Amino acid sequence: MASRTAGTVGRYYSVALARGVEVVIPISLQKAIHTSVDDLAREMGSEKLDLSMGIPCGMHPLVGHVVAEIDALEALFPVQVRQIASGGAGSGAGSVSLLITGQESGVQAAFDLVQSLSNEQDISLQGSA
């Protein structure tokens, strides 16, 4: 979390949990963290960091139903999906590379969907950090 007002998550997350709403967390595999989020949350904080490239931020563990690219494709199509790479330079920045296997029709349908989304414009976000 970088926003001083806790952003979208801070506004709605606690209320949703308190009301028993199943929280769906759509997140990219590009955001994978290979250590304990609980440990990082205790160590970090936008007010605790002395050095930062970009906006200093903190972490907040989220409880809910995580849906990443693999989960979405496997739910929508009869395919198996594995992550094979992430990131890159230039136009590859923020990318996730996936291996999609299964029957040809399912693989083609999944590929067609991903390809149709590859030129989507960025979502305009309101507010500031």
N, C-alpha and C positions, 0 to 999 in steps of 0.2 A: 504494500500500500504506500503510495507516494502522496496522495491527497491529504491535506491537513484536515479535511472534513470527512475523511474515510471513504470518499467516492461512492460509487454505486453499491458496492458490497456493504459498506458501513451503513448506508441508508436502509437497506432492505433485508439483509441477511438475518440479523437477530430477530426481527419481526416475523419473518417467514418461519424460522425454527420454532419460535414461541407459539405460532399458530398451527404447527404441525404440518406445514407445507413441505412436500418433498422438494428439496433444493437440487436443481440440475445444474451442474458445473461444466459448461462447454469450454474446453481448454485444448490448446494445441500441444502436441507432443514436443513442439519446439520449446515449450516452457518446462520441460522435465527437469527436476532437481534430484540429484543423486545423493542426497543426504536427508536427515530428518528435518522436516519442516518445523516440528515442535522445537528442536534445538536451535534452528536458525531464528525462529520468532523470538526466542529468549535473548539471543545474542545481538540481533539487529534492532533497528528502529531509526526512523528518519531524524530523530533528535540525538541519536547515539553515535552516528557515523561521522568521523572527522573528515574522511576523504571519500569522494564519490565522483565517478564519471557519469554525468547526468544527474537526475533528481535523486537525492537520497531517499531510500524507502525502507519500510519495515515489512514484516510478513505476518500473516494471520492464517492459521490453519482453518480450512473449511471442511465442514462435514456435509456430505451430500452425494449425489449420484454423478460421478465424473463421466463425461462423454468426450472422448478424444477422436481423432480421425479414424483410428482402427475400429473403435466401438461403433461409430456411425456407419461406416461402410459395411461392417459385418452385420449390423442390424437391418440395413436397407437391401443388401444383396446376398445371395448364397455364395459367399467368397470367404477366403481366409486371407488375413492381411498381417504383414510383419513390417516393422520399421527397420529400414536398412541404413539410413543416414539422416542427419539434420544439419541445417545451417549452410552457409556458403558465403561467398563474396559477391558484390555487385547485385545482379538480379536474383542471385541464389540466396541472399540474406533472408532469413526467416522461413526458409523452405524445409519441408519434411519429405523424405524419399521413402516410398512404400513399395513393397513387393506384394502384388495381389495375385492370388492363385485360386483355382477352382475351374468349374466348367466355363467354356469359352463365352457363352452368352452372359453369364454373371460377371465375369471379368470385364467384358466389353462394356456392359451397362455401368459398372462401377467406374471404369476408366472414363467413359463419356461424361458422367456426372462431374468427376473431378476436373476434367478438361473444361467443362462448361463454367466451372467456378473460378478457373485460374485467372480470368481477366476481370473479376469483380472489382469494383471501385472500393477504396477504403471507406469504412464507416466513419462518419463525422461524429465526434464525441463532444458533448456539451460540458462546460466547466473547465477548470484548470486544477493542476496539482498544487 
